[in-house]
Amino acid sequence: MSAPETDLWAGFDAEAAEEMTGPVWDEPVPLKARRDLPAFPVESLPDWLGHMVAAVTEETQTPADLAGCLALSVIATAAGGRATVCVRGRWREPVNLYTAVALDPGNRKSAVFALMTEPLMAVEKTLVELSGPARAEAETTAKLAKAAADKAAAKAANAEPDKRAELTAEAVALAQQAEEIKVPGKPQLVADDVTPENLATLLTEQDGRISVLSPEGGIFDIIAGRYSGAPNMEIFLKGHAGDMVRVNRQGRDAQHIERPAVTMGLAVQPEVLESIGTIKGADGRGLLARFLYAQPESLVGHRNLTPDLIPDDVAQTYTLRLGGLAMAMADWTDPAVLTLTPEADAVMLAYQKVTESRIGKGGSLASIVKWASKRDGAVARIAGLLHLATHPQDGWTRPIEAATLAAATDLGNYFTAHAQYVFDAMGADPAQDAAHNVLTHLRETRISGFTKRELFRGLSRADFPAMADLDPALALLEEHGWLRAQPLPSRTGRGRPPSPRYDTHPALTRAA
């Protein structure tokens, strides 16, 4: 992270200015500062979960943010829809989460997802096997009941008039009995990119809970209307909040989900994260505010090519604890209610006061007020997940302690910093980043002047594919007083026109 531009000016004084030839420079206006983003606080996780995150981070040579955010998502998958946190009075938060980590391609996202979700896949397979006999019995019973009802209906239709009413009543009763037999769906914990319609169906089949865990961001294209031609986010809004869903479609039975719980753990390219802000209604209806964002710095180019592998005991403990939690809560129908100790409630209240003081006009969170208005609820959800991860066998029998709530606030602060950065990027002027790159280059080279062509040769083609891409950055730096364009010399002959020349602010040439 480069030093703030204000530091560059600190080394430039009036006495030095007097020694310079040419016009005196005014103090430059700093560009909007880039945020210094915190690393994922792995120490906030329970030991067995934190050890797995650290080990996956080391073996895959990826930022801890990726495995860390996914750790929260897999715990939410195991417990989502089966527990709620009672904060105070009627304020309750379900323990499902939406997380989105932004990383460029080549960062081994798929490998991290495979390692972190493997125990869930094993649990899902076990649940399918265990439910096999019950599903087979229900299917057979339903077929027999339907056949009996159809036979009774046919018999009533062909009966003599004096017996038709009695046989019709019998057929109706059998039809009602057949209708009441429900065949349970095949258990499924995790889905990939699904349409809103399929998500509603999955929620109906899976007793109101499902997770979308994907190392890609295709789900945002679906929400934006890839298949429907128009944004469709209703099920994602209600699936996060736990609001009742009723779907009526022509030719299908109505789908009713009392308390839907959708969990999303996504890894997307940074451009995707920035583009979701353009989805019609995504901001106004609160979809963007429901996500916990992370945009870590890539390790590509600085990775250890011979990393330590995940220790067997760490992987085994992770599998047993996560699998045990998922199995223990798989058959819950009514959600477990997790309460707070008085000390934990005090921590929560103190955090709420900080949030409230910062979301008003002029506050540090005012620019992301919609997201910040949900951050206390997100912290309560995270506390519930950390509590269940700490006590995977009986967490629903004991209250959440103050230390767990404090760890959740650390994660809340982490996600707050990253949310500010992401929302800045969504509405940012592209020239800002370009200007920062040019300013960093000028500070490192300490050149007092340059031509546009010389500058282009010294910069990365990834940042500036064509010389024309420099124009917005140069204009912004000149507007802020970091550069001065020299008058273009008169053109003579037919050769290539002279490249524009710029003088750089003395603070850049004297910077440490």
N, C-alpha and C positions, 0 to 999 in steps of 0.2 A: 504494500500500500504506500503510495507516494505521500510525501509531506504536504500538508495543506499549503495552498498558494500564499496565505498570509505569512507563513514562515519565510517564504522566498523574499518577501518585501522587507523582513526584519533586518536583513544584512545590508540594506541600501540606505544610506543616510544623506543628508543635505550636503555635507562637506564633500562627499565623494561626487555628488552631482556637479558641484562647482568645478571639479577638475576635468569633467568631460567636455568634449567638444560637441557642437551641434545643439539642437534644441533640448531644453530640459524636459524630462519625462514626468508626467503626473503619476501618482500612486495607482497601480493597476487595480481593477475590480476583480476580486476572486471569483472563479467559476463556482458553480454549485458543488459543494464538497461531496465526494464519494463517501458512502458509508463504510465504516470499518465493521464488518459483520462478525459476530461471535461464532466460535466453533460449537458444535453440538455438545451439550454437557453430559457426557456418558456417565459421569459419576452420580448423576441424579437417578439413574435406573437402579433397580434391585441388582444385587451382585451377579446372580446367574445370568441375567439379561444383559447387563453391562459387559460382562466378560465375553459373551457371545458377540456383541456388537464390536468390541475391540478386536476380537480374534478375526472376525469377518473383514473388518477394515484393514487389518494387517495382511491377511492372505490375498485379498483382492486388490490391495493398494488403491483403495477408494476413500473419499472423505467419510468421516464417521457420521456425518449428517444423513447419508443415504441409509446405512444399516440402522442408525438410531431412529429415524422417522419410521422406517419399516417395522422396527421392533414395537413401536406404539401401535401400528396398524395390525400386526399379527395378534397382539394381546386383545385389541378391540374386536378382532375377528373371532377369537375364542370366547369372548365374554359379551360382545355387542348384542343388544336385545335381551340379554338375560340379567342385566343389573342396571340400576340407576343410582345416582348420588343425590341424597337428600341434603341440600345445603342448609336451608333454613325455611321453616314454614312450608309453603307449597312449592318452593323452588326446587325442582328436581331436574337433573341432567342425565340423559342416557350416556352410556360409556362407549359410544361409537364415534369415530373421528374421520375427518377428511384431511389427508396430508398430500402435499405435492412438492417433490424435490426437483429442482432444475439442474440438469447436467448435460453437457454436450455429448454427442455420440463418441464411442470409444472409451467410455468410463466404466465398462463392465457392470452395467446396471443389471443385466439379466443374470449374471453370476451371483450377485448379491441377493436378488429376489429368490433365486433357486435355493440358496443356503438358508435364508431366513424363513421361507414358507414350507420347506420340506416336511416338518412335523405336522403342519396343518393338512397337507395332502395325505399323510399317513392316517391321521384321525378321520378324515373324510372317507377314506377307503374302509376303515374299520366300521364306521357308522353305516355305510352302505351294506356291508356284510351282516352286521347285527340286525339291521332292519329288514333283511331279505325275507325271512319267514313271515313276519307280520304283514309285509306288503303283498306277498303271495296269497296269504289267507284273505286279506281284504279284497284283492282283485277277484279271487274265486267267489267269495261271498257276494260281491257286487254283481258278478255275471249271473250267478244262480238266482239272485233276487230279481234282477232285470228279466231273466227268462220266465220266472214264475209270474211276474207282473204282466208280461206280454201274453202269456198263456191265459191268465185270468181275464184279461181284456178281450181276447179273442172269444173266449167262452161266453162272456157277457154279451158280446155283440151278436152271437148266434143263438142266444137263449130265447125261450118262449117269453112272451110279454109278462106273464105273471111271475117269472123268476128273474127277469132282467134287472130290476132294481136291486135285489139282494146280491146278485153276482157283480153288478157294477160297483156297489159299495165295497165288496171284497177286492175287486181289481184296483180300486182307488187306494185302499189301505196298503195293498202290496206294492203299488207304485210309489207311495210315500215312503215306505220302509226301504225300498231300493234306493230312492233319492237320498236318504239320510246316511247311507253307507259311504264313508269317505276313504278313498284309497290314498294313503300317505305318499308323498313324492319321494324320490330317491334323494337321500341327504346330500347337500352340497354346501360347502362353506365358502368357497371362493369361485368367482366368475372373472372373466377377462372383460374386454370391451363388449358391452351389451347395450341394446337399444332401450329406451325408456319403457317400451311396451314389454319387452322380455324381462326387464328388471322387475316390473310389477308382477309378472307371472311368477318369477323366481321367489319374490317376497311372499306371495300367496302360498306357494308350495313349501317354502322353508320356514313356516311359522313366523314370518315377519322379519327375518334377518338374512343378510347376504353381504359379502364383501367383494369389492372390485379391486384387485391387486394386479398392477400391470407396470412393466418397465417401459411402457410407451404412453403417449398422451392421446391416443385415438378417441378416448371417451369424450374429450372436449369437442372433437369434430362431430360426434354423434349428438351431443347436447346442442351444438350450434345448428343442427339440422341436416347432417350429411344425407340421411335417408328420407326425412320428412319434408325438407325444404324450408323448414321454419324452426326456430329454437323450441326445444321441449325440455324443460327443466323441472317441471312440477314434482315428479317422483323423487328427484334428487334433493329438492328443497325440503319436502316432507320427510324423506328418508333420513335426513340429518337431524331434524327437529323432533322426530317421533310423532308427527301429527297424523291423524287417521287418514287413510287413503281409500277411496272407493272409485273403481274404474268400471265404467259401463261401455261396452262396445257391441256394435250390431253383430248378431250371430254368435255371441259368446256369453257365458255366464258372467254375472257381475263379480268383480274381484274386490274383496273387502279386507284391508289390513288395519287392525286396530292400532298397533304401535310399531310402525316400520322402523327398522334400524339398519341403515346402510353404512358400511365402512368403505372408505376409499384410500388406498395407498398407491400413489402414482409417482413415477419418475419420468420427467418430460424434458424436452429440449428447452433451453431458455426462451427461444423465440415463441414456443407454444405458450409458455406461461405469460409472456407479454401479450400474446394475441387474444387470450381468453377475455381480456378486458373489452374487446370489440364485439363480443357476442351480445346481440340485442337483448337487453333486459337482465344480463348477468349481474351487473352492478346494482341496478335499481331494485331488483327482487332479492338481492342478498346472497346470490350463489357465491360470488367472489369472497364475501365475508365469512363464509363457512369453512374455507380451507385454511390449514396451517401450512405456511410456505417455508421452504428452505432453498437458498441458492448458494451452495458452497463453492469454494474455489477448486477447480479440477487439479488433480495430481499428475495428469498426463505430462510427460517430459521430465518428471522428477520422481518416478516410481522406483522402488526397490525391486529389482528383477529376481531376487532370491529371498522372498519374504518368509517369515515363519508361518507354518501351516496351523490350522485350527487344532488345538489340542483335543484329543479324543474325549477326555473327561469334560471339557467345556461343551462340546457338541452333544454328548450324552445327557448331561444335566439339562441343557436347553431343550432337548427333545422330550425328556421326561416331564419337566415342569410345564412347558407349553402344551404338550399333549394331554397331560393330566388335567390342566385347567379347562381345555376344550371339551374333554370327555365329561368332566364333572358338571359342566353347565349345559351340556347338549340337550338334556331332557327337561330343563326348566321351562315352565309355561308362563307363570307370573314372574316378573323380574324381581330379583333380590334387591332390597333397599339398603344401600350403604350409607351409614350416618357418620357424622364427624364428632370427634371428642371436643369438649369445650375449648381446649387449647388449639386444635385444628381449626375450629370455627373462628377463633381470634385471628389466626394467620390469614384465613380467607377474607375476613372483614377488613383487615389492614390492607390487603391487596386490592380489594374493591375500592377502598378510599383513594389509593394511588391512581387507579384507573379513572375514577370519577374526576379527580383533580386535573387529569391530563387530556380529557376528551372535549372539554369546553373550548370556546373560541379563544385562540391564542395558545392553547395547550400543545404539548409536544405530540399528542396523538390526534389532534383535531383533523389532520389531513387524511387520516384513515379511520374516521369516527365509526363507520359502519362495521369495520372489522374489529376495532377496539371495543365496541359495545358488546361483542361476543367473547372477548378474551377471558373474562372472569368465568364464564360458563365453560370455555375450553379448558381452563386450569382445573375446574372441578371435575371435568371428565378425565383429564390426565391423572388427577389424584386418585380417582376410582380405579383406573387401569394399573397405576403403580401399586396400589393397595392389593389388588387381586393378584398381581404378579409376585408381590412379596409373600402373600398367603394363598397360593393357588389351590390348596385343599379345603380351606375353611374361611376365606376372606369375608364371606357374607355373614359370618357369625360374630364379627368384631368390628368396631368403628375404625374409621380412618384416623391415623394419628397425625400430630402436628408436623413431625419430621417428614412424613409422606407429602403433606400439603405444601411444605416448604420446598421440597424437591420439585413438585409440580409448578410452583411459581418460578423456579429457575428455568424450567422449560418454557413457561409462559413468556418470560423475558426474552429468551432466545428466539421464539417464534415472533415476538413483537418486532424485534430488530429486523428480522428477515422480511416480515410483512411490509414494513416501511420501505425497505429497499425494493421489493417487488412492485408495490403500488407506485413508487417513484418511477420505476422502469416502464410501467404500463402507460404512464402519461408523460414520459420524458421526451425532450427534444433530442432527436438523434445526434444533433450537432454537439451536444454536451459531451458525450462519450468521445466523439472524434476529437474535440478540442482538448480533452484531457490527455488523449494519446499523443497529440502533437506537442502539448506543453511538457509532458514528461520527456519526450525526445529532445526538445530544446534545452531543457534543464540538464539532461545528462551530457549533451554535446557542448553546451555553453558557447554556442556560436553567436556572434554579435549581429550576423546578417546571413541571409540565404536567398536563393531563388526558389521559386515554387518547384522547379524541376529537381533541384538538389534535394529539397525536402522530401519529395516523393520517392527519390531513390533510396533515402535513408530509412523509410518507414516500411512496415510489414504490408505485403500485398493482401494478407487476410483482412487487415483493417481498412486498407485503401486500395481496392482493386484497380481503380482508374484515377488519373490525376485530377479529374473533375470532382472526385469524392472529397478532395481537400477543401473545396471552396466554402462549404458551410462552416468548417472548423476555423479556417483562416478569417472568415468574416466575423465570427463570434469572438475570436481572440483579439482582433483589431478593435472591435466594439468595446471590449473590456480593457483595452489599453496595454495588452501584452505585446502587440506588434504594431508596426507602422509600415504601410505600403509606400514604397518610393515611386516617384513619378516614372511612368514608362518612357524609356528612351525612344527617340524617333526611329522609325523603322527605315532602313536603307536596303535597297536591293530586293531580290526575290527570295532570299533564304527564309529559314524558319524564324518566326517572330520571336523577339526576345522574351524570356520567361520573366514574369513579374518578380520583383525583388522586395524583400521585407527586412526591416531592422527589428531586432528583438530588444525587449526592455532590459536595461542594465541589471535589474535584479536577477535575471536568469543567468547572465554571464558571471555574476559574482556569487551565485548560490553555492552553499556547501553541498 
